């Protein structure tokens, strides 16, 4: 956790670390510019990125840049500790509009099923 403006927080493996560990790495990203709550806070600069294993769907890491990243990272740390999958994170109900739903959206983007961004 880095208390800057915007805040930065991360937990788990980076893409590079996961590749070196032998995982088939895939990422999901959600820009905070697509978050209604981030917009109301004036903090639309930033994003949530999830790192996962494409073969097993295992969540390997989460990285957040934006408002309240230090608060949001706790959910990601719990998910990693539990051995959660990206599907687990995507199916977890998050209220709307909140910053926490950005974690869900990034997990949905991993599967090309995000609601508030274009899935490519």
C-alpha positions as CSV (number, residue, x, y, z in Angstrom):
1,X,0.0,0.0,0.0
2,X,1.3,3.4,-1.0
3,X,-0.4,6.5,0.4
4,X,-0.1,8.7,-2.6
5,X,-2.6,10.6,-4.7
6,X,-4.0,8.4,-6.2
7,X,-3.5,5.6,-3.7
8,X,-1.8,2.4,-4.9
9,X,-2.2,-1.1,-3.4
10,X,-1.4,-4.6,-4.6
11,X,-1.5,-8.1,-3.3
12,X,-0.3,-11.4,-4.7
13,X,1.7,-12.1,-7.9
14,X,2.4,-9.6,-10.7
15,X,2.0,-10.8,-14.3
16,X,5.7,-11.3,-14.5
17,X,6.0,-13.2,-11.3
18,X,3.1,-15.4,-12.2
19,X,4.6,-16.2,-15.6
20,X,7.9,-17.1,-14.0
21,X,6.0,-19.4,-11.6
22,X,4.6,-21.3,-14.6
23,X,1.1,-20.0,-14.8
24,X,-0.7,-19.3,-18.0
25,X,-1.3,-15.7,-17.2
26,X,-4.4,-13.6,-18.2
27,X,-5.5,-10.3,-16.8
28,X,-8.7,-8.4,-16.4
29,X,-8.7,-4.6,-16.1
30,X,-11.4,-2.1,-15.2
31,X,-10.7,1.6,-15.6
32,X,-12.1,3.8,-12.8
33,X,-13.3,6.2,-15.5
34,X,-16.1,3.7,-16.0
35,X,-17.1,3.8,-12.3
36,X,-19.9,6.0,-11.4
37,X,-18.7,6.2,-7.8
38,X,-15.2,7.1,-8.8
39,X,-16.6,9.9,-10.9
40,X,-18.6,11.3,-8.1
41,X,-15.5,11.3,-5.9
42,X,-13.4,13.1,-8.6
43,X,-11.1,10.0,-8.7
44,X,-11.7,8.6,-12.1
45,X,-8.0,8.3,-12.8
46,X,-6.9,4.8,-12.0
47,X,-7.8,1.2,-12.5
48,X,-8.2,-2.3,-11.0
49,X,-6.2,-5.1,-12.5
50,X,-6.6,-8.8,-11.6
51,X,-4.1,-11.4,-12.5
52,X,-5.2,-15.0,-12.9
53,X,-4.4,-18.4,-14.4
54,X,-6.3,-18.9,-17.6
55,X,-6.3,-22.7,-17.2
56,X,-7.6,-22.9,-13.6
57,X,-9.3,-19.5,-13.2
58,X,-7.3,-19.1,-10.0
59,X,-6.9,-15.5,-8.7
60,X,-3.1,-14.8,-8.4
61,X,-2.9,-11.1,-7.8
62,X,-4.8,-7.8,-7.6
63,X,-3.5,-4.3,-8.2
64,X,-5.4,-1.1,-7.6
65,X,-4.6,2.5,-8.4
66,X,-7.3,5.0,-7.3
67,X,-9.3,6.4,-4.5
68,X,-9.5,4.2,-1.4
69,X,-7.2,1.6,-2.9
70,X,-5.9,0.8,0.6
71,X,-9.4,0.0,1.8
72,X,-10.4,-2.0,-1.3
73,X,-7.3,-4.3,-1.3
74,X,-8.5,-6.1,1.8
75,X,-11.2,-7.9,-0.2
76,X,-8.5,-9.0,-2.7
77,X,-6.3,-10.2,0.1
78,X,-9.1,-12.3,1.6
79,X,-9.9,-13.7,-1.9
80,X,-6.3,-14.7,-2.4
81,X,-6.0,-16.3,1.1
82,X,-9.2,-18.3,0.4
83,X,-7.9,-19.6,-2.9
84,X,-10.7,-17.8,-4.8
85,X,-11.1,-18.0,-8.5
86,X,-11.9,-15.1,-10.8
87,X,-15.4,-16.5,-11.1
88,X,-15.8,-16.4,-7.3
89,X,-14.9,-12.7,-7.4
90,X,-17.1,-12.0,-10.4
91,X,-20.1,-13.7,-8.7
92,X,-19.7,-11.9,-5.4
93,X,-22.5,-9.3,-5.1
94,X,-21.2,-5.8,-4.8
95,X,-23.5,-2.8,-4.3
96,X,-23.9,-0.2,-7.1
97,X,-22.5,2.4,-7.4
98,X,-19.5,1.7,-5.2
99,X,-15.7,1.5,-5.7
100,X,-15.8,-2.1,-4.5
101,X,-17.7,-3.2,-7.6
102,X,-14.6,-2.3,-9.6
103,X,-13.1,-5.5,-8.3
104,X,-16.0,-7.5,-9.6
105,X,-15.9,-5.7,-12.9
106,X,-12.1,-6.5,-13.3
107,X,-12.9,-10.1,-12.6
108,X,-15.7,-10.0,-15.2
109,X,-13.4,-8.4,-17.7
110,X,-11.0,-11.4,-17.2
111,X,-13.9,-13.4,-18.7
112,X,-14.9,-10.7,-21.2
113,X,-18.2,-10.2,-19.3
114,X,-17.8,-6.8,-17.7
115,X,-21.0,-4.8,-17.5
116,X,-19.7,-1.2,-17.6
117,X,-16.9,-1.4,-20.2
118,X,-16.5,-2.8,-23.7
119,X,-15.3,-6.4,-23.7
120,X,-12.7,-7.0,-26.4
